[in-house]
Amino acid sequence: MAQVVKLKRTSVQGRIPSISNLELGELAINTHDGRIFFEKDNGELSIQEILTTNSQNSGSFNLTGAITTSYINANGSGNSILVGDTLRIDENGSGLRMTNVGAFDNSSGDFRIFANQDLILATNGENGTAVTIDQTTKDANFVSAVTASYFVGDGSGLTNLQVSSSITEVATVTSSFDNESTISVLHSFDSKNIIVSVYGTDYSQIIPQSVTLTDNDTVDIVLSNTGSGHVVVAKGGHIIASSDLDSYRLDVSGASSYAITHSLNEEYPFVQVWNTETKKMEQPLDVETTSSSSLTVSFSSNFSGKIIVKK
């Protein structure tokens, strides 16, 4: 009858032998965990473990050859897969993080990639360089189109805007007139926050006798003499360069001359005067710039109303 050789063993879950339990060349088996141990002596005694299937092993494993597997599963907080100095995949509870990767081909799924401290996003097969986000400045660089249901913010940082032809709102309306002294312009801006300018056929500005905001969509202009040219009506509050949004408004009364400090850093600003009682624009007697931040508006008599200075 063949002799049965039994190694040193234990059936207690999680028990690992110590160097005092084993001799060099002796094996120990944990029959509950399916793990095999031996004693190693490289100048310092230690207990090492032989890799077995369907068991949980501890410690590090160094292999010089290739590893072929159907998949690698890293479980537990802080576990990671490190491949040389170029690739590191960390499990952080919400996906995969790959460091020091320049670009990759993502066939499906949603990845978060850190390349040279920048975040590269790719979703549902898009190329890995589709979106990069600098981790220091939080700036995003979108290589391809961005589609969103809406954007949140004041829009002051938007550049290179291309307005779709489907957007019907316009910034200005131009209306020509020929041999007329009374002009009515339908601008359909649904606002009385508008700017009106009248020009002759030689493109010199004409100062109207009166400008009346008849309603939110119509402005009526009366000229001192019959003439020809065109009227430009601009809607206030439309999207323009952020530097053009600066304006200064002042309610005045009881004097014929007003010194205004607008602080717009503009030596030649646009000035409009409105009689708030008659709702008509009036022409001052004189407008004189005293500095890039101030000017003086004078009238032939005491004036009450609103003075608007726009950069």
TILOKE-934971 format. One record per residue (C-alpha): x, y, z; residue number from 1. Coordinates in nm, 3 decimals. Each point is the difference from the previous one (the first is absolute). Layout:
residues N
+---------+---------+---------+-------+
!      c1 !      c2 !      c3 ! zator !
+---------+---------+---------+-------+
!       X !       Y !       Z !   NUM !
...
+---------+---------+---------+-------+
//
This chain:
residues 311
+---------+---------+---------+-------+
!      c1 !      c2 !      c3 ! zator !
+---------+---------+---------+-------+
!   0.000 !   0.000 !   0.000 !     1 !
!   0.139 !   0.342 !  -0.099 !     2 !
!   0.108 !   0.226 !   0.283 !     3 !
!  -0.193 !   0.331 !   0.044 !     4 !
!   0.225 !   0.300 !   0.072 !     5 !
!  -0.174 !   0.280 !   0.187 !     6 !
!   0.152 !   0.349 !   0.031 !     7 !
!  -0.028 !   0.227 !   0.302 !     8 !
!  -0.350 !   0.145 !  -0.016 !     9 !
!  -0.280 !   0.194 !   0.167 !    10 !
!  -0.372 !   0.037 !  -0.070 !    11 !
!  -0.039 !   0.330 !   0.184 !    12 !
!  -0.108 !   0.281 !  -0.234 !    13 !
!   0.258 !   0.273 !  -0.049 !    14 !
!   0.279 !  -0.170 !   0.197 !    15 !
!   0.352 !   0.050 !  -0.142 !    16 !
!   0.309 !  -0.183 !   0.135 !    17 !
!   0.290 !   0.189 !   0.158 !    18 !
!   0.372 !  -0.064 !  -0.058 !    19 !
!   0.005 !  -0.195 !   0.326 !    20 !
!  -0.266 !  -0.238 !  -0.137 !    21 !
!   0.191 !  -0.104 !  -0.314 !    22 !
!   0.340 !  -0.140 !  -0.085 !    23 !
!   0.179 !   0.088 !  -0.324 !    24 !
!  -0.140 !  -0.223 !  -0.275 !    25 !
!  -0.317 !  -0.073 !   0.196 !    26 !
!  -0.347 !   0.089 !  -0.134 !    27 !
!  -0.313 !   0.094 !   0.192 !    28 !
!  -0.356 !  -0.007 !  -0.129 !    29 !
!  -0.308 !   0.190 !   0.115 !    30 !
!  -0.268 !  -0.246 !  -0.112 !    31 !
!  -0.282 !   0.244 !   0.069 !    32 !
!   0.143 !   0.287 !  -0.209 !    33 !
!   0.176 !  -0.215 !  -0.262 !    34 !
!   0.337 !   0.171 !   0.058 !    35 !
!   0.353 !  -0.150 !   0.008 !    36 !
!   0.293 !   0.154 !   0.192 !    37 !
!   0.375 !  -0.058 !   0.026 !    38 !
!   0.295 !   0.159 !   0.176 !    39 !
!   0.244 !   0.215 !  -0.201 !    40 !
!   0.359 !   0.079 !   0.098 !    41 !
!   0.183 !   0.270 !  -0.203 !    42 !
!   0.195 !   0.116 !   0.300 !    43 !
!  -0.322 !   0.081 !   0.178 !    44 !
!  -0.261 !  -0.263 !   0.086 !    45 !
!  -0.356 !   0.064 !  -0.122 !    46 !
!  -0.321 !  -0.190 !  -0.075 !    47 !
!  -0.097 !   0.001 !  -0.367 !    48 !
!  -0.313 !  -0.122 !  -0.173 !    49 !
!  -0.043 !  -0.216 !  -0.310 !    50 !
!  -0.271 !   0.134 !  -0.233 !    51 !
!  -0.305 !  -0.227 !  -0.024 !    52 !
!  -0.325 !   0.034 !  -0.190 !    53 !
!  -0.331 !   0.099 !   0.161 !    54 !
!   0.172 !   0.138 !   0.308 !    55 !
!   0.083 !   0.344 !   0.139 !    56 !
!   0.376 !   0.060 !   0.019 !    57 !
!   0.190 !   0.282 !   0.163 !    58 !
!   0.333 !   0.168 !  -0.072 !    59 !
!   0.165 !   0.112 !  -0.324 !    60 !
!   0.058 !  -0.198 !  -0.319 !    61 !
!   0.280 !   0.083 !  -0.247 !    62 !
!  -0.007 !  -0.158 !  -0.347 !    63 !
!   0.249 !   0.066 !  -0.281 !    64 !
!  -0.206 !  -0.170 !  -0.272 !    65 !
!  -0.341 !   0.079 !  -0.152 !    66 !
!  -0.335 !  -0.044 !   0.177 !    67 !
!  -0.291 !  -0.128 !  -0.209 !    68 !
!  -0.348 !   0.017 !   0.153 !    69 !
!  -0.361 !   0.055 !  -0.101 !    70 !
!  -0.020 !   0.303 !   0.233 !    71 !
!   0.162 !   0.161 !   0.306 !    72 !
!  -0.222 !   0.084 !   0.295 !    73 !
!   0.135 !   0.238 !   0.266 !    74 !
!  -0.233 !   0.010 !   0.299 !    75 !
!   0.014 !   0.214 !   0.311 !    76 !
!   0.078 !   0.364 !   0.071 !    77 !
!   0.350 !   0.106 !  -0.100 !    78 !
!   0.084 !  -0.309 !  -0.212 !    79 !
!   0.166 !   0.077 !  -0.331 !    80 !
!   0.163 !  -0.152 !  -0.307 !    81 !
!   0.341 !   0.149 !  -0.087 !    82 !
!   0.174 !  -0.068 !  -0.331 !    83 !
!   0.352 !   0.148 !  -0.004 !    84 !
!   0.009 !   0.381 !   0.009 !    85 !
!  -0.259 !   0.054 !  -0.274 !    86 !
!  -0.328 !  -0.147 !   0.117 !    87 !
!  -0.174 !  -0.006 !   0.336 !    88 !
!  -0.360 !  -0.106 !   0.044 !    89 !
!  -0.150 !   0.082 !   0.340 !    90 !
!  -0.336 !  -0.099 !   0.139 !    91 !
!  -0.146 !   0.305 !   0.173 !    92 !
!  -0.359 !  -0.110 !   0.040 !    93 !
!  -0.141 !   0.176 !  -0.306 !    94 !
!   0.193 !  -0.135 !  -0.296 !    95 !
!   0.352 !  -0.042 !  -0.138 !    96 !
!   0.273 !   0.258 !   0.026 !    97 !
!   0.297 !  -0.040 !  -0.234 !    98 !
!   0.306 !   0.219 !   0.059 !    99 !
!   0.279 !   0.100 !  -0.240 !   100 !
!  -0.193 !  -0.107 !  -0.309 !   101 !
!   0.018 !   0.225 !  -0.305 !   102 !
!  -0.299 !  -0.134 !  -0.195 !   103 !
!  -0.204 !  -0.317 !  -0.028 !   104 !
!  -0.268 !  -0.165 !  -0.206 !   105 !
!  -0.318 !  -0.045 !   0.199 !   106 !
!  -0.242 !  -0.237 !  -0.169 !   107 !
!  -0.278 !   0.039 !   0.256 !   108 !
!  -0.077 !   0.115 !   0.349 !   109 !
!   0.096 !   0.309 !   0.197 !   110 !
!   0.363 !   0.061 !   0.104 !   111 !
!   0.181 !   0.264 !   0.202 !   112 !
!   0.362 !   0.030 !  -0.112 !   113 !
!   0.275 !   0.209 !   0.161 !   114 !
!   0.276 !   0.078 !  -0.252 !   115 !
!   0.281 !   0.221 !   0.126 !   116 !
!  -0.233 !   0.134 !   0.272 !   117 !
!  -0.272 !   0.079 !  -0.259 !   118 !
!  -0.338 !  -0.170 !  -0.003 !   119 !
!  -0.098 !  -0.165 !  -0.329 !   120 !
!  -0.359 !  -0.110 !  -0.042 !   121 !
!  -0.145 !  -0.247 !  -0.248 !   122 !
!  -0.347 !  -0.148 !  -0.009 !   123 !
!  -0.169 !  -0.257 !  -0.225 !   124 !
!   0.283 !  -0.053 !  -0.244 !   125 !
!   0.121 !   0.359 !  -0.035 !   126 !
!   0.375 !   0.052 !  -0.037 !   127 !
!   0.186 !   0.056 !   0.327 !   128 !
!   0.108 !   0.351 !  -0.099 !   129 !
!  -0.357 !   0.124 !  -0.046 !   130 !
!   0.001 !   0.198 !   0.326 !   131 !
!   0.294 !   0.105 !   0.215 !   132 !
!  -0.028 !   0.182 !   0.331 !   133 !
!   0.304 !   0.156 !   0.162 !   134 !
!   0.001 !  -0.106 !   0.365 !   135 !
!   0.167 !   0.323 !   0.114 !   136 !
!  -0.202 !   0.263 !  -0.185 !   137 !
!  -0.313 !  -0.215 !  -0.049 !   138 !
!  -0.008 !   0.123 !  -0.362 !   139 !
!  -0.159 !  -0.234 !  -0.253 !   140 !
!   0.113 !  -0.044 !  -0.360 !   141 !
!  -0.267 !  -0.158 !  -0.221 !   142 !
!   0.142 !  -0.130 !  -0.327 !   143 !
!  -0.341 !  -0.089 !  -0.145 !   144 !
!  -0.350 !   0.145 !   0.034 !   145 !
!  -0.166 !   0.055 !   0.339 !   146 !
!  -0.370 !  -0.076 !   0.034 !   147 !
!  -0.196 !   0.094 !   0.314 !   148 !
!  -0.360 !   0.068 !   0.095 !   149 !
!   0.111 !   0.334 !   0.150 !   150 !
!   0.304 !   0.191 !   0.131 !   151 !
!   0.024 !   0.173 !   0.338 !   152 !
!   0.194 !   0.326 !   0.036 !   153 !
!   0.003 !   0.364 !  -0.113 !   154 !
!   0.157 !  -0.086 !  -0.337 !   155 !
!   0.268 !   0.270 !   0.035 !   156 !
!   0.280 !  -0.247 !  -0.080 !   157 !
!  -0.150 !  -0.137 !  -0.323 !   158 !
!   0.206 !   0.064 !  -0.314 !   159 !
!  -0.025 !  -0.083 !  -0.373 !   160 !
!  -0.379 !  -0.025 !   0.016 !   161 !
!  -0.175 !  -0.102 !  -0.321 !   162 !
!  -0.369 !   0.085 !   0.020 !   163 !
!  -0.225 !  -0.258 !  -0.162 !   164 !
!  -0.221 !   0.114 !  -0.287 !   165 !
!  -0.295 !  -0.139 !   0.195 !   166 !
!   0.037 !   0.283 !   0.255 !   167 !
!  -0.223 !   0.279 !  -0.129 !   168 !
!   0.093 !   0.268 !   0.253 !   169 !
!   0.223 !   0.271 !  -0.150 !   170 !
!   0.208 !   0.270 !   0.166 !   171 !
!  -0.096 !   0.289 !  -0.231 !   172 !
!  -0.269 !   0.105 !  -0.247 !   173 !
!   0.073 !   0.240 !  -0.287 !   174 !
!  -0.277 !   0.196 !  -0.173 !   175 !
!   0.052 !   0.234 !  -0.297 !   176 !
!  -0.199 !   0.318 !  -0.065 !   177 !
!  -0.018 !   0.226 !  -0.306 !   178 !
!  -0.101 !   0.367 !   0.000 !   179 !
!  -0.183 !  -0.028 !   0.329 !   180 !
!  -0.011 !   0.197 !   0.324 !   181 !
!  -0.203 !  -0.251 !   0.204 !   182 !
!   0.123 !  -0.358 !   0.027 !   183 !
!  -0.159 !  -0.298 !   0.177 !   184 !
!   0.214 !  -0.310 !   0.052 !   185 !
!  -0.145 !  -0.339 !   0.102 !   186 !
!   0.289 !  -0.183 !   0.175 !   187 !
!  -0.201 !  -0.273 !   0.183 !   188 !
!   0.254 !  -0.022 !   0.287 !   189 !
!  -0.282 !  -0.005 !   0.260 !   190 !
!   0.200 !   0.248 !   0.208 !   191 !
!   0.043 !   0.372 !   0.064 !   192 !
!   0.364 !  -0.064 !   0.085 !   193 !
!   0.123 !   0.099 !  -0.347 !   194 !
!   0.253 !   0.233 !  -0.164 !   195 !
!  -0.099 !   0.212 !  -0.302 !   196 !
!   0.232 !   0.169 !  -0.252 !   197 !
!  -0.090 !   0.186 !  -0.322 !   198 !
!   0.239 !   0.043 !  -0.294 !   199 !
!  -0.025 !   0.195 !  -0.328 !   200 !
!   0.087 !  -0.133 !  -0.344 !   201 !
!   0.358 !   0.124 !   0.055 !   202 !
!   0.014 !  -0.214 !   0.318 !   203 !
!   0.026 !   0.306 !   0.225 !   204 !
!  -0.208 !  -0.018 !   0.317 !   205 !
!  -0.323 !   0.197 !   0.010 !   206 !
!  -0.125 !   0.130 !   0.335 !   207 !
!  -0.380 !  -0.050 !   0.000 !   208 !
!  -0.239 !   0.261 !   0.131 !   209 !
!  -0.159 !  -0.274 !   0.209 !   210 !
!   0.015 !  -0.376 !   0.053 !   211 !
!  -0.304 !  -0.165 !   0.161 !   212 !
!  -0.025 !  -0.357 !   0.121 !   213 !
!  -0.360 !  -0.045 !  -0.107 !   214 !
!  -0.019 !  -0.356 !   0.135 !   215 !
!   0.228 !  -0.299 !   0.062 !   216 !
!   0.026 !  -0.070 !  -0.374 !   217 !
!  -0.017 !   0.342 !  -0.166 !   218 !
!   0.207 !   0.319 !   0.006 !   219 !
!  -0.120 !   0.325 !  -0.166 !   220 !
!   0.256 !   0.259 !  -0.113 !   221 !
!  -0.061 !   0.361 !  -0.101 !   222 !
!   0.275 !   0.184 !  -0.194 !   223 !
!   0.050 !   0.378 !  -0.001 !   224 !
!   0.004 !  -0.007 !  -0.382 !   225 !
!  -0.103 !  -0.236 !  -0.277 !   226 !
!   0.281 !  -0.236 !  -0.092 !   227 !
!   0.112 !  -0.346 !  -0.114 !   228 !
!   0.214 !  -0.265 !   0.167 !   229 !
!  -0.046 !  -0.286 !   0.241 !   230 !
!  -0.084 !  -0.069 !   0.366 !   231 !
!   0.182 !  -0.257 !   0.213 !   232 !
!  -0.182 !  -0.139 !   0.304 !   233 !
!   0.212 !  -0.216 !   0.236 !   234 !
!  -0.138 !  -0.217 !   0.277 !   235 !
!   0.167 !   0.045 !   0.337 !   236 !
!   0.094 !  -0.316 !   0.192 !   237 !
!   0.083 !  -0.228 !  -0.294 !   238 !
!   0.315 !  -0.213 !   0.004 !   239 !
!   0.302 !   0.216 !  -0.078 !   240 !
!   0.360 !   0.013 !   0.110 !   241 !
!   0.027 !   0.028 !   0.378 !   242 !
!   0.197 !   0.327 !  -0.032 !   243 !
!  -0.300 !   0.158 !  -0.177 !   244 !
!  -0.237 !  -0.075 !   0.285 !   245 !
!   0.136 !   0.291 !   0.209 !   246 !
!  -0.238 !   0.293 !   0.032 !   247 !
!  -0.080 !   0.279 !   0.246 !   248 !
!  -0.348 !   0.141 !   0.067 !   249 !
!  -0.079 !   0.313 !   0.197 !   250 !
!  -0.332 !   0.162 !   0.094 !   251 !
!   0.039 !   0.380 !  -0.006 !   252 !
!  -0.220 !   0.302 !   0.077 !   253 !
!   0.012 !   0.369 !   0.091 !   254 !
!   0.301 !   0.116 !  -0.208 !   255 !
!   0.106 !   0.077 !  -0.357 !   256 !
!   0.347 !  -0.158 !   0.024 !   257 !
!   0.111 !  -0.330 !   0.153 !   258 !
!   0.353 !  -0.124 !   0.065 !   259 !
!  -0.008 !  -0.381 !  -0.021 !   260 !
!   0.265 !  -0.244 !   0.119 !   261 !
!  -0.072 !  -0.326 !  -0.185 !   262 !
!   0.335 !  -0.180 !   0.060 !   263 !
!  -0.034 !  -0.194 !  -0.329 !   264 !
!   0.356 !   0.074 !  -0.114 !   265 !
!  -0.136 !   0.126 !  -0.332 !   266 !
!   0.082 !   0.346 !  -0.138 !   267 !
!  -0.274 !  -0.008 !  -0.263 !   268 !
!  -0.301 !  -0.177 !   0.152 !   269 !
!  -0.350 !  -0.019 !  -0.138 !   270 !
!  -0.231 !   0.248 !   0.181 !   271 !
!  -0.381 !   0.004 !  -0.007 !   272 !
!  -0.238 !   0.230 !   0.185 !   273 !
!  -0.357 !  -0.095 !   0.075 !   274 !
!  -0.282 !   0.214 !   0.132 !   275 !
!  -0.160 !  -0.246 !   0.241 !   276 !
!  -0.319 !   0.204 !   0.016 !   277 !
!  -0.070 !   0.014 !  -0.374 !   278 !
!   0.175 !  -0.334 !  -0.072 !   279 !
!   0.190 !   0.173 !  -0.282 !   280 !
!   0.370 !   0.018 !  -0.079 !   281 !
!   0.138 !   0.355 !   0.007 !   282 !
!   0.310 !   0.155 !  -0.149 !   283 !
!   0.224 !   0.183 !   0.252 !   284 !
!   0.154 !   0.334 !  -0.087 !   285 !
!   0.352 !  -0.136 !   0.046 !   286 !
!   0.185 !  -0.315 !   0.108 !   287 !
!   0.365 !   0.049 !   0.096 !   288 !
!   0.241 !  -0.275 !   0.105 !   289 !
!   0.216 !   0.118 !   0.288 !   290 !
!   0.190 !  -0.331 !   0.047 !   291 !
!  -0.030 !  -0.367 !  -0.085 !   292 !
!  -0.212 !  -0.035 !   0.314 !   293 !
!  -0.208 !   0.319 !  -0.003 !   294 !
!  -0.195 !   0.239 !  -0.221 !   295 !
!  -0.230 !   0.304 !   0.022 !   296 !
!  -0.349 !   0.012 !  -0.152 !   297 !
!  -0.154 !   0.347 !  -0.050 !   298 !
!  -0.355 !   0.109 !  -0.094 !   299 !
!  -0.150 !   0.331 !  -0.118 !   300 !
!  -0.217 !   0.004 !   0.315 !   301 !
!  -0.054 !  -0.205 !   0.314 !   302 !
!  -0.047 !  -0.366 !  -0.087 !   303 !
!  -0.148 !  -0.291 !   0.194 !   304 !
!   0.024 !  -0.358 !  -0.118 !   305 !
!   0.253 !  -0.279 !  -0.050 !   306 !
!   0.348 !   0.018 !  -0.152 !   307 !
!   0.148 !  -0.325 !  -0.130 !   308 !
!   0.373 !  -0.038 !  -0.073 !   309 !
!   0.102 !  -0.321 !  -0.178 !   310 !
!   0.347 !  -0.128 !  -0.081 !   311 !
+---------+---------+---------+-------+
//
